[in-house]
Amino acid sequence: MTALAENLWLALAIGVAFGFVLERAGLGNAVKLAGQFYLRDLTVFKVMFTAIVTALVGLALLASVGAVDLGRIELPATFLLPQLVGGLVFGAGFVIGGYCPGTGCVGFASGRLDALMVVAGMVTGVYVFGEVFPLLAGFYSATPLGPVTLADLLQIRFGIASAMLAGFAVLTLVGAEWVERRFRPVERLGGP
């Protein structure tokens, strides 16, 4: 088996495991996902932000002991305006459909019809984008900033930026718990 085939099988296994964990955590359910937009259930935010910060801190620790060369990690370029517009389109799709791409696939694999419609919409959107891309090519490459990190923007070392973000994450997660308690509907005893 070639290295490419091995990597594809590994990617598939990781994807299936990730999907399984998302489903077990209830993140394949649009009702649970929509709870974050009403500030009642911020599970998605807490899980994803924790995962990102954990990976960042782990990378910083591995780099500090020489186990990882940060210079060999390829970062995608930042194109400010197109990525802001893409984020708005992504966010609108998430609010309207109730799923992001990952949770939509998990919901679809779990047999949810609403998730099937979201996945069909994503596939259609990818096709339409591919067809109209020549018209959007100029905008797509507008406002290039190159590969940018928080450490670059603040002009500080990667490890310091990682520690700052980890501290910010703790405060944010505590704040998310407070927001959930504040906006969670009060359950009444003895009926409606």
Accessible surface in RSA format (square Angstrom, percent):
REM  Atomic radii and reference values for relative SASA: ProtOr
REM  Chains: A
REM  Algorithm: Lee & Richards
REM  Probe-radius: 1.40
REM  Slices: 20
REM RES _ NUM      All-atoms   Total-Side   Main-Chain    Non-polar    All polar
REM                ABS   REL    ABS   REL    ABS   REL    ABS   REL    ABS   REL
RES MET A   1   162.13  84.0  80.52  53.3  81.61 194.3  91.91  78.1  70.22  93.0
RES THR A   2    92.61  65.9  83.73  84.9   8.88  21.2  85.56 114.9   7.05  10.7
RES ALA A   3    71.96  66.2  62.31  96.2   9.65  21.9  63.81  89.9   8.15  21.6
RES LEU A   4   123.34  68.7 118.33  84.7   5.01  12.6 120.44  84.6   2.90   7.8
RES ALA A   5    29.94  27.5  26.93  41.6   3.01   6.8  29.56  41.6   0.38   1.0
RES GLU A   6    95.42  54.8  89.45  67.7   5.97  14.2  27.39  53.0  68.03  55.5
RES ASN A   7    91.41  63.0  87.07  84.1   4.34  10.4  20.85  50.2  70.55  68.2
RES LEU A   8   110.60  61.6 105.40  75.4   5.20  13.1 105.88  74.4   4.72  12.7
RES TRP A   9   154.57  62.0 150.51  72.9   4.06   9.5 133.41  71.1  21.17  34.3
RES LEU A  10   107.42  59.8 102.58  73.4   4.84  12.2 106.66  74.9   0.76   2.0
RES ALA A  11    58.57  53.8  46.02  71.0  12.54  28.5  51.10  72.0   7.46  19.8
RES LEU A  12    99.31  55.3  92.63  66.3   6.68  16.8  98.82  69.4   0.50   1.3
RES ALA A  13    58.47  53.8  46.06  71.1  12.40  28.2  53.83  75.8   4.63  12.3
RES ILE A  14   105.71  60.2 103.27  76.9   2.44   5.9 105.50  76.0   0.21   0.6
RES GLY A  15    39.61  48.8   0.00   N/A  39.61  48.8  31.43  86.3   8.18  18.3
RES VAL A  16    97.84  64.4  89.61  81.1   8.24  19.9  95.71  83.2   2.14   5.8
RES ALA A  17    54.84  50.4  48.55  74.9   6.28  14.3  54.68  77.0   0.16   0.4
RES PHE A  18    98.50  49.3  93.64  58.0   4.86  12.6  97.89  59.3   0.61   1.8
RES GLY A  19    15.24  18.8   0.00   N/A  15.24  18.8  14.51  39.8   0.73   1.6
RES PHE A  20   131.25  65.7 123.43  76.5   7.82  20.4 129.24  78.4   2.02   5.8
RES VAL A  21    91.23  60.0  89.73  81.2   1.50   3.6  90.71  78.8   0.52   1.4
RES LEU A  22     6.10   3.4   5.99   4.3   0.11   0.3   6.10   4.3   0.00   0.0
RES GLU A  23    55.87  32.1  49.76  37.6   6.12  14.6  28.28  54.7  27.59  22.5
RES ARG A  24   178.35  74.9 148.67  75.8  29.67  70.7  31.17  42.6 147.18  89.2
RES ALA A  25    45.39  41.7  22.52  34.8  22.87  52.0  35.58  50.1   9.80  26.0
RES GLY A  26    24.71  30.5   0.00   N/A  24.71  30.5  24.55  67.4   0.16   0.4
RES LEU A  27     1.20   0.7   1.20   0.9   0.00   0.0   1.20   0.8   0.00   0.0
RES GLY A  28     0.45   0.6   0.00   N/A   0.45   0.6   0.09   0.2   0.37   0.8
RES ASN A  29    54.15  37.3  54.11  52.3   0.04   0.1   2.94   7.1  51.22  49.5
RES ALA A  30    16.33  15.0  14.50  22.4   1.83   4.2  14.72  20.7   1.61   4.3
RES VAL A  31   123.35  81.2 114.39 103.6   8.95  21.6 118.11 102.6   5.24  14.2
RES LYS A  32    62.49  30.5  53.47  32.8   9.02  21.5  30.84  27.8  31.65  33.7
RES LEU A  33     0.00   0.0   0.00   0.0   0.00   0.0   0.00   0.0   0.00   0.0
RES ALA A  34    30.56  28.1  30.56  47.2   0.00   0.0  30.56  43.0   0.00   0.0
RES GLY A  35     7.73   9.5   0.00   N/A   7.73   9.5   7.50  20.6   0.24   0.5
RES GLN A  36    24.59  13.7  19.30  14.1   5.29  12.6   6.63  14.1  17.95  13.6
RES PHE A  37    83.36  41.7  54.17  33.6  29.19  75.9  58.35  35.4  25.01  71.6
RES TYR A  38   133.81  62.5 120.62  68.6  13.18  34.3  78.20  58.8  55.61  68.6
RES LEU A  39    71.92  40.1  71.92  51.4   0.00   0.0  71.92  50.5   0.00   0.0
RES ARG A  40    93.04  39.1  91.68  46.7   1.35   3.2  12.58  17.2  80.46  48.8
RES ASP A  41    30.77  21.6  29.84  29.7   0.93   2.2  13.21  31.1  17.56  17.5
RES LEU A  42    17.54   9.8  17.54  12.5   0.00   0.0  17.54  12.3   0.00   0.0
RES THR A  43    29.55  21.0  29.40  29.8   0.15   0.4  18.99  25.5  10.57  16.0
RES VAL A  44    14.71   9.7  14.65  13.3   0.06   0.1  14.65  12.7   0.06   0.2
RES PHE A  45    73.37  36.7  67.07  41.5   6.30  16.4  73.23  44.4   0.14   0.4
RES LYS A  46    40.84  19.9  40.12  24.6   0.72   1.7  24.93  22.4  15.92  17.0
RES VAL A  47    61.27  40.3  55.20  50.0   6.07  14.6  59.61  51.8   1.66   4.5
RES MET A  48    69.60  36.0  69.31  45.9   0.29   0.7  65.77  55.9   3.83   5.1
RES PHE A  49    32.77  16.4  30.90  19.1   1.87   4.9  32.08  19.4   0.69   2.0
RES THR A  50    61.30  43.6  59.43  60.2   1.87   4.5  55.09  74.0   6.21   9.4
RES ALA A  51    55.74  51.2  42.89  66.2  12.84  29.2  50.92  71.7   4.82  12.8
RES ILE A  52   107.27  61.0 101.85  75.9   5.42  13.1 105.77  76.2   1.50   4.1
RES VAL A  53    12.89   8.5  12.89  11.7   0.00   0.0  12.89  11.2   0.00   0.0
RES THR A  54    88.50  62.9  81.04  82.2   7.45  17.8  70.28  94.4  18.21  27.5
RES ALA A  55    67.12  61.7  51.43  79.4  15.69  35.7  63.14  88.9   3.98  10.6
RES LEU A  56    38.10  21.2  34.72  24.8   3.38   8.5  37.79  26.5   0.31   0.8
RES VAL A  57    46.45  30.6  46.42  42.0   0.04   0.1  46.45  40.4   0.00   0.0
RES GLY A  58    27.09  33.4   0.00   N/A  27.09  33.4  26.50  72.7   0.58   1.3
RES LEU A  59    53.03  29.5  50.29  36.0   2.75   6.9  51.19  36.0   1.84   5.0
RES ALA A  60    13.09  12.0   8.22  12.7   4.88  11.1   9.03  12.7   4.07  10.8
RES LEU A  61   113.48  63.2 112.66  80.6   0.82   2.1 112.95  79.3   0.52   1.4
RES LEU A  62    86.20  48.0  86.20  61.7   0.00   0.0  86.20  60.5   0.00   0.0
RES ALA A  63    25.98  23.9   9.77  15.1  16.21  36.9  10.05  14.2  15.94  42.2
RES SER A  64    87.26  73.7  44.44  59.3  42.82  98.6  49.69 105.8  37.57  52.6
RES VAL A  65   117.09  77.0  81.15  73.5  35.94  86.6  89.73  78.0  27.36  74.2
RES GLY A  66    65.77  81.1   0.00   N/A  65.77  81.1  32.51  89.2  33.27  74.5
RES ALA A  67    68.71  63.2  29.33  45.3  39.38  89.6  40.31  56.8  28.40  75.2
RES VAL A  68    40.04  26.4  30.31  27.4   9.74  23.5  34.65  30.1   5.39  14.6
RES ASP A  69    86.43  60.5  72.34  72.0  14.08  33.3  30.97  72.9  55.46  55.3
RES LEU A  70    60.84  33.9  47.77  34.2  13.07  32.9  48.01  33.7  12.83  34.5
RES GLY A  71    73.75  91.0   0.00   N/A  73.75  91.0  39.07 107.2  34.68  77.7
RES ARG A  72   202.56  85.0 168.56  85.9  34.00  80.9  54.50  74.5 148.06  89.7
RES ILE A  73    71.45  40.7  56.96  42.4  14.50  34.9  60.60  43.6  10.85  29.4
RES GLU A  74   163.38  93.8 134.47 101.7  28.91  68.8  55.58 107.5 107.80  88.0
RES LEU A  75    76.35  42.5  65.34  46.7  11.01  27.7  65.34  45.9  11.01  29.6
RES PRO A  76   113.00  82.4  95.78  87.3  17.22  62.6 107.02  88.4   5.98  37.1
RES ALA A  77    38.55  35.4  26.37  40.7  12.18  27.7  26.37  37.1  12.18  32.3
RES THR A  78    31.22  22.2  30.95  31.4   0.27   0.7  16.79  22.5  14.43  21.8
RES PHE A  79    55.68  27.9  55.68  34.5   0.00   0.0  55.68  33.8   0.00   0.0
RES LEU A  80    87.35  48.6  87.13  62.3   0.22   0.6  87.13  61.2   0.22   0.6
RES LEU A  81    81.25  45.2  80.89  57.9   0.36   0.9  81.23  57.0   0.02   0.1
RES PRO A  82    16.46  12.0   9.00   8.2   7.46  27.1   9.39   7.8   7.07  43.9
RES GLN A  83    92.39  51.7  78.85  57.6  13.54  32.2  43.59  92.8  48.80  37.0
RES LEU A  84   104.18  58.0 100.24  71.7   3.94   9.9 102.98  72.3   1.21   3.2
RES VAL A  85    59.80  39.4  59.80  54.1   0.00   0.0  59.80  52.0   0.00   0.0
RES GLY A  86    35.48  43.8   0.00   N/A  35.48  43.8  31.51  86.5   3.97   8.9
RES GLY A  87    41.97  51.8   0.00   N/A  41.97  51.8  32.52  89.2   9.45  21.2
RES LEU A  88   134.51  74.9 127.19  91.0   7.31  18.4 129.46  90.9   5.04  13.6
RES VAL A  89   103.13  67.9  97.38  88.2   5.75  13.9 100.43  87.3   2.70   7.3
RES PHE A  90   102.23  51.1  92.01  57.0  10.22  26.6 100.09  60.7   2.14   6.1
RES GLY A  91    26.83  33.1   0.00   N/A  26.83  33.1  26.83  73.6   0.00   0.0
RES ALA A  92    49.98  46.0  40.50  62.5   9.48  21.6  47.87  67.4   2.12   5.6
RES GLY A  93    38.51  47.5   0.00   N/A  38.51  47.5  33.39  91.6   5.12  11.5
RES PHE A  94    20.98  10.5  19.24  11.9   1.74   4.5  19.56  11.9   1.42   4.1
RES VAL A  95    88.41  58.2  70.79  64.1  17.61  42.4  70.86  61.6  17.55  47.6
RES ILE A  96   151.55  86.2 119.41  89.0  32.15  77.5 125.57  90.4  25.99  70.5
RES GLY A  97    24.52  30.2   0.00   N/A  24.52  30.2  14.47  39.7  10.05  22.5
RES GLY A  98     7.75   9.6   0.00   N/A   7.75   9.6   7.74  21.2   0.02   0.0
RES TYR A  99     4.61   2.2   0.08   0.0   4.53  11.8   0.00   0.0   4.61   5.7
RES CYS A 100    19.38  14.7  17.96  20.0   1.41   3.3   2.96   7.5  16.41  17.7
RES PRO A 101    60.41  44.0  59.89  54.6   0.52   1.9  60.37  49.8   0.04   0.3
RES GLY A 102    32.49  40.1   0.00   N/A  32.49  40.1  27.16  74.5   5.33  11.9
RES THR A 103     3.43   2.4   3.43   3.5   0.00   0.0   3.43   4.6   0.00   0.0
RES GLY A 104     0.00   0.0   0.00   N/A   0.00   0.0   0.00   0.0   0.00   0.0
RES CYS A 105    65.27  49.4  62.16  69.3   3.11   7.3  26.03  66.0  39.24  42.3
RES VAL A 106    13.35   8.8  10.16   9.2   3.19   7.7  13.09  11.4   0.26   0.7
RES GLY A 107     0.00   0.0   0.00   N/A   0.00   0.0   0.00   0.0   0.00   0.0
RES PHE A 108    97.23  48.6  90.47  56.0   6.76  17.6  90.47  54.9   6.76  19.4
RES ALA A 109    91.42  84.1  50.08  77.3  41.34  94.0  59.97  84.4  31.46  83.3
RES SER A 110    54.35  45.9  14.54  19.4  39.81  91.7  20.60  43.9  33.75  47.3
RES GLY A 111    64.86  80.0   0.00   N/A  64.86  80.0  34.91  95.8  29.95  67.1
RES ARG A 112    73.44  30.8  66.69  34.0   6.75  16.1  28.85  39.4  44.59  27.0
RES LEU A 113   129.36  72.0 120.97  86.5   8.38  21.1 123.91  87.0   5.45  14.7
RES ASP A 114    67.67  47.4  58.20  57.9   9.47  22.4  41.48  97.6  26.19  26.1
RES ALA A 115     0.00   0.0   0.00   0.0   0.00   0.0   0.00   0.0   0.00   0.0
RES LEU A 116    69.33  38.6  69.33  49.6   0.00   0.0  69.33  48.7   0.00   0.0
RES MET A 117   122.64  63.5 114.96  76.1   7.67  18.3  99.40  84.5  23.23  30.8
RES VAL A 118    26.31  17.3  19.22  17.4   7.09  17.1  25.05  21.8   1.26   3.4
RES VAL A 119    23.77  15.6  23.77  21.5   0.00   0.0  23.77  20.7   0.00   0.0
RES ALA A 120    45.27  41.6  37.08  57.2   8.19  18.6  44.40  62.5   0.87   2.3
RES GLY A 121    42.58  52.5   0.00   N/A  42.58  52.5  33.54  92.0   9.05  20.3
RES MET A 122    53.19  27.5  43.52  28.8   9.67  23.0  46.41  39.5   6.78   9.0
RES VAL A 123    97.97  64.5  95.26  86.2   2.71   6.5  97.11  84.4   0.86   2.3
RES THR A 124    79.23  56.4  75.36  76.4   3.87   9.2  54.06  72.6  25.17  38.0
RES GLY A 125    37.14  45.8   0.00   N/A  37.14  45.8  32.45  89.1   4.68  10.5
RES VAL A 126   111.31  73.2 104.94  95.0   6.37  15.4 107.88  93.7   3.43   9.3
RES TYR A 127   143.74  67.1 136.18  77.5   7.56  19.7 105.18  79.0  38.56  47.5
RES VAL A 128    73.39  48.3  72.68  65.8   0.71   1.7  73.39  63.8   0.00   0.0
RES PHE A 129    84.79  42.4  82.36  51.0   2.43   6.3  84.51  51.2   0.28   0.8
RES GLY A 130    46.31  57.1   0.00   N/A  46.31  57.1  30.14  82.7  16.17  36.2
RES GLU A 131   109.25  62.7  87.50  66.2  21.74  51.8  21.06  40.7  88.19  72.0
RES VAL A 132    53.22  35.0  52.40  47.4   0.81   2.0  53.22  46.2   0.00   0.0
RES PHE A 133    69.14  34.6  69.14  42.8   0.00   0.0  69.14  41.9   0.00   0.0
RES PRO A 134   102.37  74.6  77.19  70.4  25.18  91.5  82.48  68.1  19.88 123.6
RES LEU A 135   154.29  85.9 121.71  87.1  32.58  81.9 125.54  88.2  28.75  77.4
RES LEU A 136    66.20  36.9  65.75  47.0   0.45   1.1  66.20  46.5   0.00   0.0
RES ALA A 137    39.52  36.3  35.38  54.6   4.14   9.4  35.69  50.3   3.83  10.2
RES GLY A 138    58.05  71.6   0.00   N/A  58.05  71.6  42.75 117.3  15.30  34.3
RES PHE A 139    79.88  40.0  70.14  43.4   9.75  25.4  74.54  45.2   5.34  15.3
RES TYR A 140   115.46  53.9 112.85  64.2   2.61   6.8  66.36  49.9  49.10  60.5
RES SER A 141    60.12  50.8  51.35  68.5   8.77  20.2  32.09  68.3  28.03  39.3
RES ALA A 142    29.91  27.5  21.18  32.7   8.73  19.9  29.91  42.1   0.00   0.0
RES THR A 143    62.62  44.5  48.18  48.8  14.43  34.4  57.58  77.3   5.04   7.6
RES PRO A 144    87.35  63.7  68.68  62.6  18.66  67.8  68.80  56.8  18.54 115.2
RES LEU A 145    96.43  53.7  68.48  49.0  27.94  70.2  76.10  53.4  20.33  54.7
RES GLY A 146    23.34  28.8   0.00   N/A  23.34  28.8  20.87  57.3   2.48   5.5
RES PRO A 147    79.82  58.2  64.19  58.5  15.63  56.8  64.19  53.0  15.63  97.1
RES VAL A 148    45.57  30.0  22.67  20.5  22.91  55.2  22.82  19.8  22.75  61.7
RES THR A 149    38.94  27.7  31.88  32.3   7.06  16.8  36.18  48.6   2.76   4.2
RES LEU A 150    76.76  42.7  67.08  48.0   9.68  24.3  68.21  47.9   8.55  23.0
RES ALA A 151     8.69   8.0   7.13  11.0   1.56   3.6   7.32  10.3   1.37   3.6
RES ASP A 152    81.87  57.3  64.68  64.4  17.19  40.6  25.74  60.6  56.13  56.0
RES LEU A 153   124.58  69.4  96.71  69.2  27.87  70.1 100.05  70.3  24.53  66.0
RES LEU A 154    83.33  46.4  63.80  45.6  19.53  49.1  67.87  47.7  15.47  41.6
RES GLN A 155   163.00  91.2 129.55  94.7  33.46  79.7  42.21  89.8 120.80  91.6
RES ILE A 156    57.15  32.5  36.88  27.5  20.27  48.9  46.69  33.6  10.46  28.4
RES ARG A 157   178.43  74.9 170.68  87.0   7.75  18.4  70.52  96.4 107.91  65.4
RES PHE A 158    51.50  25.8  45.01  27.9   6.49  16.9  45.01  27.3   6.49  18.6
RES GLY A 159    35.12  43.3   0.00   N/A  35.12  43.3  24.23  66.5  10.88  24.4
RES ILE A 160    83.49  47.5  81.26  60.5   2.23   5.4  82.93  59.7   0.56   1.5
RES ALA A 161     5.34   4.9   5.08   7.8   0.25   0.6   5.24   7.4   0.10   0.3
RES SER A 162     2.86   2.4   2.50   3.3   0.35   0.8   2.34   5.0   0.52   0.7
RES ALA A 163    65.72  60.4  50.82  78.4  14.90  33.9  57.34  80.7   8.38  22.2
RES MET A 164    98.82  51.2  84.92  56.2  13.90  33.1  81.42  69.2  17.40  23.1
RES LEU A 165    41.08  22.9  39.37  28.2   1.70   4.3  41.03  28.8   0.05   0.1
RES ALA A 166    26.53  24.4  25.22  38.9   1.32   3.0  25.70  36.2   0.83   2.2
RES GLY A 167    36.94  45.6   0.00   N/A  36.94  45.6  34.44  94.5   2.50   5.6
RES PHE A 168   116.35  58.2 112.05  69.4   4.31  11.2 114.12  69.2   2.24   6.4
RES ALA A 169     4.29   3.9   4.29   6.6   0.00   0.0   4.29   6.0   0.00   0.0
RES VAL A 170    93.43  61.5  91.71  83.0   1.72   4.1  93.23  81.0   0.20   0.5
RES LEU A 171   132.04  73.5 123.88  88.6   8.16  20.5 124.42  87.4   7.62  20.5
RES THR A 172    34.22  24.3  25.07  25.4   9.15  21.8  30.04  40.3   4.18   6.3
RES LEU A 173    42.93  23.9  42.38  30.3   0.55   1.4  42.87  30.1   0.06   0.2
RES VAL A 174    98.02  64.5  95.19  86.2   2.83   6.8  97.00  84.3   1.01   2.8
RES GLY A 175    29.61  36.5   0.00   N/A  29.61  36.5  29.42  80.7   0.19   0.4
RES ALA A 176     5.91   5.4   1.59   2.5   4.32   9.8   4.58   6.5   1.33   3.5
RES GLU A 177    74.02  42.5  73.88  55.9   0.14   0.3  29.99  58.0  44.02  35.9
RES TRP A 178   137.28  55.1 137.01  66.3   0.27   0.6 108.59  57.9  28.69  46.5
RES VAL A 179    33.30  21.9  33.30  30.1   0.00   0.0  33.30  28.9   0.00   0.0
RES GLU A 180     6.52   3.7   6.52   4.9   0.00   0.0   0.98   1.9   5.54   4.5
RES ARG A 181   153.92  64.6 132.09  67.3  21.83  52.0  68.81  94.0  85.10  51.6
RES ARG A 182   160.02  67.2 126.55  64.5  33.46  79.7  22.83  31.2 137.18  83.1
RES PHE A 183    94.05  47.1  78.83  48.8  15.22  39.6  82.85  50.2  11.19  32.0
RES ARG A 184   118.11  49.6 107.84  55.0  10.27  24.4  44.91  61.4  73.19  44.4
RES PRO A 185    82.38  60.0  65.47  59.7  16.90  61.5  76.20  62.9   6.18  38.4
RES VAL A 186   135.86  89.4 110.28  99.8  25.58  61.6 115.67 100.5  20.19  54.8
RES GLU A 187   158.07  90.7 134.50 101.8  23.57  56.1  55.32 107.0 102.74  83.9
RES ARG A 188   184.23  77.4 156.65  79.9  27.57  65.7  48.15  65.8 136.07  82.5
RES LEU A 189   179.34  99.9 150.92 108.0  28.41  71.4 152.50 107.1  26.83  72.2
RES GLY A 190    91.10 112.3   0.00   N/A  91.10 112.3  44.82 123.0  46.28 103.7
RES GLY A 191    40.72  50.2   0.00   N/A  40.72  50.2  28.76  78.9  11.96  26.8
RES PRO A 192   163.74 119.3 114.13 104.0  49.61 180.3 132.69 109.6  31.05 193.0
END  Absolute sums over single chains surface
CHAIN  1 A    13485.8      10859.2       2626.5      10077.7       3408.1
END  Absolute sums over all chains
TOTAL         13485.8      10859.2       2626.5      10077.7       3408.1
